[in-house]
């Protein structure tokens, strides 16, 4: 099997079975967008390269709708390879065919062809989501925000902001990122992802990057006004600290759901996550840096990570003498501050109000315990056998099939996948210790089948395989879920559930499994079709 046929990211496919598919009627307004995928030239870091984007924009266009609306996006592929688009966090209620993951719900959109997506949000989804390519690493340049405003005649569960802005964090590579991934796999068996050359805020690396201080993104603001910042972490595989010099942030939402507001001097946001924060412009009129840097959960002795600071500028309107340089946020955490990052994550709670109720499933019918790891995978390419690092769930790494799985399911095509993905690891050991087994990960196309309306609990267990423990941001397609608990070490089935939050747990579509720790989530399997679980710490 050549490398192009191998799954460079893990996917746990969940097929939800239902007798009799219900017809989902369109409510609200319908919106139509045209996305043209084509290569365009962009100059950053003193060099120019050609890269695939949507509508020649980096980041891509913002989709802006109201809760209850439906979106139709016609994607015309004028690039030179197949691509799909995923609507990250959108539930796609009974509409899995438009979810977008290649090999799962559709084949790629081939060059010089088009495909129209119907994007159906869940009835309660409101806030910020995003879209991105779901083929190889193409999402590095093909991505954009989805803004879901309150339904007509309703408002936010917090004071309405005076204005808002979308902030997209992204990776920048001087070369073609897909080629860099291939080279990393072939030349260095211990490398899982190429290190970016810079990060960007709304497409710009900022003042501290080479040849960049004339193009730094600026947000013009008025003193005394409150702004809603819709922050999207489209960075390929890095959790990120984010702060604004001199200004506190009030977190009010994440992943298209509202949270109990809390005030913080910084945020930590994982790849794939979105966060809505309120910022009141209450400082002396001047220039202030917005800054972000990587949160590195790996061993501090590992030097190979992007240690750059990406910046943008808050610029107050008015008559004043501009500073020689904007002030930098002194409260931006350093790269390896694990306790600070995890303390921030512990503050999230759902609103749990009559307008935004919490419905945590209590009568669990399916329990799964899944280990998350980076491990060795054996591959064959043109007669050569070698190994590379790949992510795995319960020691299984997804193998891309010849036909997309959803099509095979509905057409009853045998041999495309098997339904024996395990609920538990094949055997138990100290997953976070240093006496590790030498197993090589199995490559397979396995799925877990759930019956409609099952109540599911999954414990994700981080591991120390390859002696490179790190955080694993995980995204579940087609659902939001309740994060009922997390902790360090190996999950204890007797004592750890005693601390589960079943009252107001945060509702997410992307969650971080902490380094050498665990996270517990629950959801009801009420969205028939195929969904996947995706690890953003692995190659995509």
Order of alpha helices (4+ residues) and beta strands (2+ residues): beta-beta-beta-beta-beta-beta-beta-beta-beta-beta-alpha-beta-beta-beta-beta-beta-beta-beta-beta-beta-beta-alpha-beta-beta-beta-alpha-beta-beta-beta-beta-beta-beta-beta-beta-beta
